[in-house]
Amino acid sequence: MDNLKKTITNLISLKQEGAYWDFKRMWYDSDHNMDLLHDIICMSNNLVNRDAYIIIGIDEENDYSINDVLNDSNRMNTQKIVDFLKDKKFAGDIRPIVYVETISFSKGVIDVVVIQNSSNTPFYLKEKYKGVFENHIYTRIQDTNTPTNSSADIDKVEWLWKKRFGLIQTPVERLETFLGHPDGWVNGPYGEMQKYYKNFPEYTITYDFASNNRDGYEYYLFSQYDSRPHWMDIKIYYHQTLLTEIGGASLDGGRYMTPCPETDGIIISDNHHWDIMYKYMVKGSFLYKLHQFFFINEYSSDAQSAHDRFMKVILLFHSEQERKLFKEYVEKHWDDRGKYEKCIHLPHIPQLEGYKTDAFKDDYEHALILQCMLRDFRKRI
């Protein structure tokens, strides 16, 4: 919310509309719901390739001042917007993802209709709704929507279709899109450890046991019934070009495959070294998309069980911003960890030659405590 408020505040300060934002003085009444639909479609097909905003409660005629919408009788929340779109006949039955956020300022409240960026462009109707025509593709050029009785220029329409098929992206960006369609990947001739994307077979993913013969332990291995380490090298190619190489782990005796999580730490004392180490992933990141890809692509009940045990000791953040704020929260509240210690249970961690078992126990315990703290942190914001 803080990031959105900052973004919207910056847009208001520009005192002009743009390619992905529009100002409205008040909410659309029932006589203008056609305009609401048209605006949403135009914004969902924006050419800037990003989230778009209909900012309601800004008076353009009065120096872009705030016009409080708190008592607007036509005001809509996310559910009402979703219900409004639900019965509109979109092509392919694919609708824009839209939600409403309320932002409070000292001079009043505004609402922001957020239209999420999507690769499902172009969005258009297959059946006319009032003055919004079927099979017309609308977009937005600078601060102007395509008129309802027209369709966007052919080059803009082509761009929107290219966006859907991942053709406007770099090879790495296209790869991220393809990872979001795990059912589009098939195993190569040598089995599941080599996969290619069937629509664009120049993209391949291979994985094999780590070439450096890595055999060390990490605390999260002990979340599995079979805690023996099986480290992997995951390599992703575009034609013969290696796009990226990521370390992976085959957990629970090979029942579940995942890229290794990121590592960070939190400093509590004054010694300038991590007092708490933790492993994490961030939703939306390439690493997390790859993690989801392997889970869905190789799904089984055994994989589900291993995945769930793994994620109990790996922190999953909604964003990098949330991760940074959580670290600050932990620094301030770590002394309160005692209330969580009685609620957590460590698995059996065996004595391993050459390793400090207590270090694994500390890391595992910290991971469970941090999971509890993350739940409380989210309740406070």
N, C-alpha and C positions, 0 to 999 in steps of 0.2 A: 504493500500500500504506500509506503514512504517513497519508493521509486516512482510509482504511478503519479503520486501527488507532485513530485518534483518535475516529472515529464509534462504533466498538464499545466502546471504553473509556468513553465518555460514557453509552452505553446501559447498560452493566454498573453504572455508578455510580448509576443511578436505582433499582436494586434492585427492579425490577418489569418485567413484560412489557408490550407495547404493541401498537398497531395494525399495526405492520410489523416487529416483532422478537419472537423467541421463544427461550427458553433451554432447553437440554437438558444433562443431566449427562454423558451419554455417547452414542455413536453408536447408531443403530437397529440391532438385531440382525435376523436373517432372519425372526423371528416377528413383527416390527413394521414390515416394509417397507410394509405398507398405510398405517401411520401417517405414514411418510415421504412417500408420494405425496399423502396427504390434506393434510399440512402445506404441501407445495410448492404445491398447487393453491390453497389458502386464501391463502397469501402472494402468489401471482401475481395473485390477484383482490383485493388489498388496496384499500381505499377512500381511501388517502392519496395515491395517484397517484405512487408513488416506488419505488425499489429496496427489497426486503425482505430480512430476515436471519434464518436459523435459526442460533443461536450455540451451538455444541456444546463442552461442557467447562466449564459454569458450574453450580455446585451451589447451587440455590436454597434447599435445606434447611440449608445451612451458610453463611449470610450472603452468598450469591452469590459464593463463593470459586471460584478456578480449580481444576478437576479435570483434570489433565494427560491429554490424549487420545493422546499420542505412541505408546503401546503398545496402544491400543484395537484389538482383533482385528476389529472391525466397521467400522473406519475406511474412508471412501471419499474418492477424489479426484475431480476434475472429470470425467475420462473414465468412471469408474464410475457417477457420477450421470447423465451423458448416456446411457450404455448402459441404465441402469435405466429412464429415461423413454422411450427409443426404441421399446420394444415395447409401450408402453401406448397404447390406442386413444383418442387425443384427437380431439374433434370438429374436422373440417376438417384433421386431421393437423398442427395447429399446436400446438407444445409450448412451455412456458415455457423461457426461456433461463436456465440455471442453471450456476454454477461454484462451486468451493470455493477459499477462501483460508485459509492457515494463518498464525496470528499468535502470535508468541512473547512471553511475559512472563517476568519473573524467577522466577515461581512455577510456570511450566509453559506448555504449548502448548494453544491452542484452535483449532478449525476453525470457519469461518463459511461456511455455504451461502448464497450470494448469489443472490437471485432478481431478475433485472433487470426494471425497469419496462417495460411494453409497452402498446401500443395495441390489441393483439390480444385483449383481454378480451371476454367472459369465457372463461377456459380451463375446459373440462369434458370428461368422458369420453363417448364414444359407445358404449362397451362396458364393462360392470362389471368391476372388478378387486377381488377379495376383497370387503371391506366398503365399498369406494368405488363408489358407484352411478353408472350411466350417466345422462346428461341431468340430473344434479343440479348446480346451480351453488353452489359453496361460496365463502365469503369469510371475513373476519375483522372482528369488531366489538370495538374496544378490544383486550383481551387474550384474546378467546375466538373459536375457530374455529366455523364452522357445523358442527353434528353430521353425521356421515356419512350418517345416515338421513333427513336433512332437506335442504331447499334454502333459499337465502337469501331474505329478504323481497323482495317484488316491486319495491319502490323501489330496493333495492340492485342487483337484477338489471338494472333499467332503466338505472341509472347506469353499470353496466359496459358495457352495449351502447352507450350514448351515448358512452362513452370510445372504443370501437372506431370509431365513425363521426365522431369529432372534434367532438361536439356539446357537450362540457363545457368547451371551450376558448374563449378570446378569438379574434377574427378573425385576429390575428397568429399565435397558437398553432396554429389550424387550418391556416393557410397552411403552417406548417412541416411539419405532418403531410402535407398534400397534395403538397408538394415531394418527399416521400419516395416518391411514387407517380408518377413521370414519365410512365408509360404512360397515366395518367388524364387527361393534358392533350392538347388538340387545337389545331391552328392555327385562328386566326380567319379571316374572309373576306378579309383583306388579306395572308395569307401567314404565314410562320413567325415574323415579328417581332411578332405578336400572338397570344397563346395564352390559352385559358380552360380551367378544370377542368370536365370534362364532367358530373360529378355535381353540382357546385355552380358553375354558370357565372357567378355573381356575382364569382368570383375570376378576375382577368385579369392577365397579365403582358405588358407591351409593352416593346420596346426599339428605340431609334433612335440615329442619330449624335448625339453630344453637342451640346446646344443652345448651348454657349459656344464652339463651334468649336475646341475643344482640339486641338492638334496636336503637343504636346511628346513627348519620348522618355522611356522608362524603361529601365533596363538589361536587364530581362527580355525586352524586345522583340527583342533581338539573339540570343535563343535560337532564333528562328524563321528559316526560309529567307527569308521576306518580312518584314523588320523594320519596314516602314512603320507608323506609328501610326494606328489607327482606334478612337477612343474612343467609348463608347456611354453613353447614359442608360437605365438599367433602372428601370422604374416598375411597381409592383405595386398593384392596386386591389381594393377590396372594394366592390361596386356602383360608385358614383362617387367613393368616398373613397380618396384616395391613402394607402396604408398605409406605404409606404416607397419611397425612391428611392436607387439605388445606382449608382455609376460602374462601367462595364464596359469590356472590351477585346475587340475582334474581332481575333484574332491570325492570323498567317500568311496575310494577304490575305483574311481572312474564313472561313478553314477551321475556326476554333475560337473559340467565344464563352465568356467567363468573366467573372464579377465581378472587379474589381481586388482584389488582396490587400491586407491590412493592412500598415502601415508602423510599424516601431519601430527603436530603435537601442541600442547598447551603448557605455558610457563606459569607456574603458581608462585614459586619462590624467587629469590633474587639472584640465582646462580646462572641465569641466562641460558640454561639448558632445559629441554623439555622435561617437565615433571610427569606429564601424562602423554603417552603416545596413543593415537587412535587410527583406525582404518575407515575409509569412507568412500562414497560415491555421490555424485550430484545428478539429480534428474535432468534430462535434456543434454547432458554431456555426451561426447562420443563414447567414452568408456561405458557409461550406463546403457547407451543404446546397444553397444556390443554385448554387454551383459544380458540384456533382455533378449537379444537375438539368439544367443546360444540357448537360453532357457526355453524359449518358445520353439525354436527349431528342433531341439533334441528333447522335447518334453516327454516325461514319463512320471509315473507315481513316485518312483525312487528319486528322480531328479527333483520333484516337488518337495519331497521331504528334506533332501540335502540342501536345497535352495533355502528353505524356511529356516533351517538351523544356522546356515551361513549368515543370513540377513539379521538374525538376532544379535550378532556381535559386530555388524558392520553398520556404521551410521549412514543413513540415506537422507540427504538434504534436498529441499525443494529448489535451492539456488545457491550460488556462491555467496550472495549477500546474506542469506540465512545462516550459512556456515560461519561467516565472520562474526555475525551478531551472537551466535550461539557460543563461540569461543569466549567472547567478552562476558557472556552470562556465566559460563563455567568458572572463569577466573574470579568472579565475584561471589559465587555460591558453592565453591568446592568444599568449603569447611562444613557445609550442610550434608555432605554425602552419607553421613552415618544413618540417616533415615531411610536410605535405599539399601544399605548393606544387608539388612536383615531380610530383604525381599528377594535377593538374588541367590542363585545356586550355580556353583561351578561344577563342571564335569570332572571326571577323574583325569588328571594329567599325570602320566607316568614319569618315572625317573628315566631320563635319557642321557646316555653317556656323552659327555662333552657339552651339555646344556645346563643352564640354571633353571630348574623347574619353577622356582619361586618367581622368576621374571615372567614366565608364561602365565602363571596364576595372577600376577598383578595386572598384566595387560588384559587378560580375559575379564577380570573383575572390573577394571576401569571401563571396558567396553559396555558391560551390562549396566553399570552406574550411569554412564553417559547416555545410554538409551533411555533410562528413566528420566534423566534430567532434560533430555530433548523433548519428551512428552510434556513435561511441566513447562518448559520454555514456550512451547507452542500454545499452551493454554493462556499464557500471560500476554501474548501479542494479538 
